[in-house]
Amino acid sequence: MKFLLDENLSPLLAELLVTAGYDVVHARDLGLLRAPDQVVMDRARAEGRVLVSADTDFGQLRAASHATSPSVVLLRREIDRRASSQTQLLLANLDQVAPDLEEGAIVVMEASRRRVRKLPI
């Protein structure tokens, strides 16, 4: 599974996920800092990447578009914002939500739960 991390997440999170064996790029590395959300979403779709963000606007964009890709993982702000904690949360849940992300979904991850909404919404 390939990921594109939004600019509101630490580049260290990308490094930690790469170390764990995932194909991950950060918006910064693609020249997408301060790019409109739709541009970031389009890039994730074009490259077949799951978009990972803490910005709930991406969930709203997905719902408004009625598209089935790209999938989005939203890391809720209630969780520990350290890259190491976010990495642990993602790695602890990816196996369970991978089929949903591959089919098209918005996955909201919080410290105590996760929610999955199939696309299109």
N, C-alpha and C positions, 0 to 999 in steps of 0.2 A: 504494500500500500504506500502511496506517495502523498506527501503533505506539503502544503504551503502555509507558513505561519504568518499571520497578520502582523503589522508593525507594532501593535499594542502588546505583543508578547516578546519576551526577551530572546535575543539571538542565542543566548546560552541554552535555552530550551531546544532550539534547533540542533545545536551541537550535541546535547545529551541524547536526543532521539536518533541522530546519526550514529552515535556511539552504540546505541541499542540495536542498530541494524536497519533503520528505516531510511528511506529516500526522502529527505526533508530540505526545503529551501525556505529562507526567510524573505519577506517582502523587501527588506533592505537590500538583499543581495541581487534582487531583480530590478532594482531601481524604482520600486513602487512606494517609497516613503511619501506620505501625503497624497497618494493617488486616491481618486474617488473609489468608494467601496465597489461599485459596479465594475471598475477596471480590474480590481484585485480578483473579484469573483470570476470575471471573464478569463483571466489568466489561469486561475485554478482549473476551470473547465477545459480550456485549450490544452493544458498539460496533463489532464486526467488526475488532478490532485484533490485531496480532501482539504478544504480550507479550515484552519484552526484559528480561532479568535476568541477574544473576550468581549467583542463588540456585538451586542444583540441586534444591531441594524442588519447584520447578515442574515439572521433568521427571518426578519421582516422582508428583506429582499427576496429570499427564497420563496416565501409564502406568496408574495405579490406576483412573482414571475410564473408560477405554476410549472416550472421546469423540474426535471428529475436529477439534474447535476449542476454544479458540483455539490457533493455532500458537504456539510458543515458541522464541525465540532465547536460548541460554545463552552468555554471554561468560565463558569460563573464567578463573579467577583468575591463571593463569600469564601472561596477557597484560598488557601495560602498562596500568595503571589510569587513566591520564590520559584525559580525555574526547576529546581530539584523536586519540589513538591508537586508542581504541575506535571513533570515527567512521570513521577510515581503514579499520579492519578490517571494519566493517559495510558501508561503501560498496564496498570491494573485492570483497565476496562476495555482495551482495544480488542482483545480476543472475543469478548462477548458482543461487541457492537460492529465488528468487521463486516459480517454479512449485510447488516443494515446500511453501512456506509458504502459498500460496493453496489448495492441496489439503488441507493439514493435516499438520504435521510438527513435530518437535523438531529444531532445528538447533543443534549445539554448535560454537562458533567458538573456535579457539585461534590463536595467532600462526602456527603452522606447518601447521595443517590444519583441516578442518571435517568434521563428521559429520552425516548426515541420517538421522533415523528417522521413517518415515511413521506417521501416526496412523490408526486407533487402534493402540496398542501392546499 
